[in-house]
Amino acid sequence: MVDTSAPTTPAPWRQLPWHDWADTLATLHMWTQIVGKIRMAQTPPLNHWWHVPLYVSARGLTTTSMPYRDRLFQIDFDFVDHRLVIVESGGRSTAIDLRPMSVATFYRAVMDELGSLDIQVRIRTKPTEVAVAIPFEQDEQHASYDRDQAHACWQGLSAAHRVLTKFRGPFIGKASPVHFFWGGFDLAVTRFSGRVAPTHPGGAPNCPDWVQEEAYSREVSSAGWWPTSPLLGPAFYSYTYPQPAGFAQAAVRPAQATFDDTYGEFVLRDDDLLGVADPESAVLDFLQSTYDAGASLAGWDRAALEGDYPSDGRVERAWSTRTGTRT
């Protein structure tokens, strides 16, 4: 069980054990790729690969409902009770206890449990977007699982989900859901200008270039939270593609934010937020100021893309004020 005496403030507004959690998250990365590839195999394609991510839930990560013949099924990582739960619309369910086990063992267990529900899914077993891609059925190297570290990572995802969802709200152009991409192991939300982008150069390890070409086929401003940044620790990021001239030198907020030349994006580390009085406002300021810089420098039609909906959910009152009606 998770230590209930631990701080209940959701990360990343408190210290995360990122110096210690690398082994657990490396294993969890591969586990989420297995489940994510099942979702990709069973869900009809959607632009920009929106059919493949997982989603933050009240207990962990979920595929949401996936079709299988005349049924639906769903796979959930539960980082409260530390189980992988599989349910199907016929009323049956099964589960796997999350504990230290190799990726190969986890892969066999997932496929066996799906089979017990009469669900047969075939996936490509080579992981993507990692430099060393050991096929799942052969991976005995990644076998760590610390409950507290997994729980802390989910808390970080939950807090990031909240602030990214708030940031997404006022934008009335095309925008992605807030979703978890298991390839890079990051939570992301993307805004689109509506204009066609130049062909992306690709280059992600063990990922065909055409995957990136489709993902970035339109101009984007993308932001998210990356818990496994190797040099920075957990951090928020923000970038614009294609990157407009002057973006790297733009004045953004808060003062702790920096531009990372390696990844071509602005970053705000969780460690930089530990002494901030209102960290959520600081993150929203980071997201807004980096978007402002990219969209303005790239010449987006911001008047057409940005609405006056408030980010705190008071849409009814805002709409009444705008239209002059009473509710």
C-alpha positions, 0 to 999 in steps of 0.5 A: 500500500502507498504510505498514507503519511506521505504528503498529499499535495499533488506533484509536481508542486512538491519534491519528486524522487526523480533521482531514484526513480529511473529504473521504475520509470524505465520499466513502466515506460515499456509497460505503457508501450505494450498497453499503448500498442494494444490501443493503437492496434484496436482503435481506428486511426485519427489524425496526428496519432490521436488514436494511440495515447493513454489518458490520465485517470482518477487512479492512473492511466487508461486506454479508454474504451476500445472496440473488439468485434461486437464488444468494447474493452478497456485497460487501466493502470491503477497506481493506487492499488497497483494493478493493471485492470482489464474490463470488457463490455460483457461484464467480465474483468481480470487484473494483474498485480503491478510488482517487480517483474520483467517486461517479458513477464508483463507482456506474457501476462497481459496477453494471457489475461486478454486471452482469458476474456476471449480477446486476441490482439497482435502488436509490433513488439519492438518499442519505439522512440527509445535508443535501445529497443529490446522486443517486449518478449525478450526484455528481461533487463527492465524489471523494476517497480517501486510503488511509491515512485510509480504513485509519485509519477502518477501524482505528477501526471495528475497535477500536470493534467489539471494545469494543461487542461486549464491552459487548453480551454480558451483556445477555440482553434483545433487543439488536441486532448491532454494525452499521454504519449507512451512513445516519449513517456510525456503528457502533452497538449497541442494547438494548431494554426490550421496551416500546412507545415513543412515536412518534418525531418523525423529522427526519433529513435526506432520510429519511422520518419513518416510517423513524425511527418504525419504528426507534424503535418500542420503547424503546432504549438505544443506543450507538456510535462515530461517526467523522465527528462534525463538532464533536467528531471521532471519538467514542463516544456513548450515548443513551436513547429516549425520554429519561427526566427527569434523564438529561442531568444523570446522573453518568456515567463517566469524567470526560471524558464530557459531554452534547451538547444538540444530539444529546441524547446523552452523548459521549466523544471519542477525543481524550479517551482519548489520555492514559488508561492503559486506554482500553478500560476507560474506554470500557466504563465510559462505555457501562455508566454511561450505560446504567445511568443511562438504564435506571434513570431510565426504570424498565426491568425490569433484573433480567429484562434483565441476565444474569450472563454475563461479557463476556470470553467465559468462558461455559462456566465461568460456566454451570458455576458457576451450575448447579453442574455440572463441565466 
